[in-house]
Amino acid sequence: MSSKVVVSREKLKNYLTAFYQTNKILNKLLKYEGISVEIDKDVVTTILREYQRHLSCLHTTMKISGGGKVDSHKIAALFTMLIVKHSNVVKASSRINCNTSFQIIPHIYFAYVYSLVIMEAMYNINRSGDDRIIFDTNTSYLKEFVKLIYANRDIITIPVMAPECGKHFSGIFLLSHLYYFIEEVADKKPDID
């Protein structure tokens, strides 16, 4: 049985703000594809509620006690899993009639960008100085990550009726390692003027 972890109102507000930031980023990115996305506020509320419950389970699974914290990679991975689970969180519409992956699985694109927005924010809040930029608008890289998530969605999806704490958390550890490497690569990119 896991003990309940309470997420502060400030953090929840930051996560909610990140949903709107991600929506704005994706709309800007997809504008040239003739696609727009819109988030469902009720589903966002459900995701934030489930996040708190699954964060408690993650604390138990990782044996984190007291004031221990979960790193940004695992938080990003947990949000990715929840967004993949709640695929109706984002809807895509297009001015042209075609079925691109942006239109068919917009929630996975959203999950990826959202997770990087969260990681950037957590890094920049915890450290002073230059802001770190992790998200790259290179859509070919974005598409490859989405293909990876889609192909492995059964591994990284939290089952609807999952026990409070179960083996489904292996997906968080898998994704958190991917996010760690994405962050490391972002640090190694040369500055281009």
VENZIFEN-V418907 format. One record per pair of residues at least 4 apart in sequence whose C-alpha atoms are under 8 Angstrom apart, sorted by the first residue. I is the first residue (numbers start at 1). J is the second residue. If there is no record, write none. Layout:
I_J ; I_J
This chain:
1_60 ; 1_164 ; 1_165 ; 2_56 ; 2_57 ; 2_59 ; 2_60 ; 2_164 ; 2_165 ; 3_56 ; 3_57 ; 3_60 ; 4_53 ; 4_56 ; 5_52 ; 5_53 ; 5_55 ; 5_56 ; 5_59 ; 6_52 ; 7_11 ; 7_12 ; 7_52 ; 8_12 ; 9_13 ; 10_14 ; 11_15 ; 12_16 ; 12_48 ; 13_17 ; 14_18 ; 15_19 ; 15_48 ; 15_118 ; 16_20 ; 16_44 ; 16_48 ; 17_21 ; 18_22 ; 18_114 ; 18_117 ; 18_118 ; 19_23 ; 19_39 ; 19_44 ; 19_114 ; 20_24 ; 21_25 ; 21_117 ; 22_26 ; 22_110 ; 22_113 ; 22_114 ; 22_117 ; 23_27 ; 23_37 ; 23_38 ; 23_39 ; 23_110 ; 24_28 ; 25_29 ; 26_30 ; 26_36 ; 26_37 ; 26_110 ; 26_113 ; 27_31 ; 27_35 ; 27_36 ; 27_37 ; 29_137 ; 30_34 ; 30_35 ; 30_36 ; 31_35 ; 31_36 ; 34_94 ; 34_95 ; 34_96 ; 35_92 ; 35_93 ; 35_94 ; 35_95 ; 35_102 ; 35_103 ; 36_92 ; 36_93 ; 36_94 ; 37_90 ; 37_91 ; 37_92 ; 37_93 ; 37_106 ; 38_90 ; 38_91 ; 38_92 ; 39_44 ; 39_89 ; 39_90 ; 39_91 ; 40_44 ; 40_88 ; 40_89 ; 40_90 ; 40_91 ; 41_45 ; 41_89 ; 42_46 ; 43_47 ; 43_86 ; 43_88 ; 43_89 ; 44_48 ; 44_89 ; 45_49 ; 46_50 ; 47_51 ; 47_79 ; 47_82 ; 47_83 ; 47_86 ; 48_52 ; 49_53 ; 50_54 ; 50_82 ; 51_55 ; 51_78 ; 51_79 ; 51_82 ; 52_56 ; 53_57 ; 54_58 ; 54_78 ; 54_164 ; 54_165 ; 55_59 ; 55_78 ; 56_60 ; 57_61 ; 57_164 ; 57_165 ; 58_62 ; 58_165 ; 58_169 ; 59_63 ; 59_64 ; 59_65 ; 59_70 ; 60_64 ; 60_65 ; 60_165 ; 61_165 ; 64_68 ; 64_69 ; 70_74 ; 70_75 ; 71_75 ; 72_76 ; 72_118 ; 72_119 ; 72_122 ; 72_123 ; 73_77 ; 73_119 ; 73_175 ; 73_176 ; 73_177 ; 73_179 ; 73_180 ; 74_78 ; 74_172 ; 74_173 ; 74_175 ; 74_176 ; 75_79 ; 75_176 ; 76_80 ; 76_114 ; 76_115 ; 76_116 ; 76_118 ; 76_119 ; 76_176 ; 76_179 ; 77_81 ; 77_115 ; 77_171 ; 77_172 ; 77_173 ; 77_175 ; 77_176 ; 77_179 ; 78_82 ; 78_172 ; 79_83 ; 79_111 ; 79_115 ; 80_84 ; 80_108 ; 80_111 ; 80_112 ; 80_114 ; 80_115 ; 81_85 ; 81_156 ; 81_157 ; 81_158 ; 81_171 ; 81_172 ; 82_86 ; 82_157 ; 82_158 ; 83_87 ; 83_89 ; 83_107 ; 83_108 ; 83_110 ; 83_111 ; 84_107 ; 84_108 ; 84_111 ; 84_153 ; 84_157 ; 85_157 ; 85_158 ; 85_159 ; 85_160 ; 87_105 ; 87_107 ; 87_108 ; 88_107 ; 89_107 ; 90_106 ; 90_107 ; 90_110 ; 91_103 ; 91_106 ; 91_107 ; 92_102 ; 92_103 ; 92_104 ; 92_106 ; 93_103 ; 94_98 ; 94_103 ; 99_103 ; 99_104 ; 100_104 ; 101_105 ; 101_106 ; 102_106 ; 102_109 ; 105_109 ; 106_110 ; 107_111 ; 108_112 ; 108_146 ; 108_149 ; 108_150 ; 109_113 ; 109_142 ; 109_143 ; 109_146 ; 110_114 ; 111_115 ; 112_116 ; 112_142 ; 112_145 ; 112_146 ; 113_117 ; 113_135 ; 114_118 ; 115_119 ; 116_120 ; 116_134 ; 116_135 ; 116_179 ; 117_121 ; 117_134 ; 117_135 ; 118_122 ; 119_123 ; 119_134 ; 120_124 ; 120_131 ; 120_132 ; 120_133 ; 120_134 ; 120_135 ; 121_125 ; 122_126 ; 123_127 ; 123_132 ; 124_128 ; 124_130 ; 124_131 ; 124_132 ; 132_187 ; 133_186 ; 134_182 ; 134_183 ; 134_186 ; 134_187 ; 135_186 ; 137_142 ; 138_142 ; 139_143 ; 140_144 ; 141_145 ; 142_146 ; 143_147 ; 144_148 ; 145_149 ; 146_150 ; 147_151 ; 148_152 ; 149_153 ; 149_156 ; 152_156 ; 153_157 ; 155_168 ; 155_171 ; 156_168 ; 156_170 ; 156_171 ; 156_172 ; 156_175 ; 157_168 ; 157_171 ; 158_162 ; 158_168 ; 158_169 ; 159_168 ; 162_166 ; 162_168 ; 165_169 ; 168_172 ; 169_173 ; 170_174 ; 171_175 ; 172_176 ; 173_177 ; 174_178 ; 175_179 ; 176_180 ; 177_181 ; 178_182 ; 179_183 ; 180_184 ; 181_185 ; 182_186 ; 183_187 ; 184_188 ; 185_189
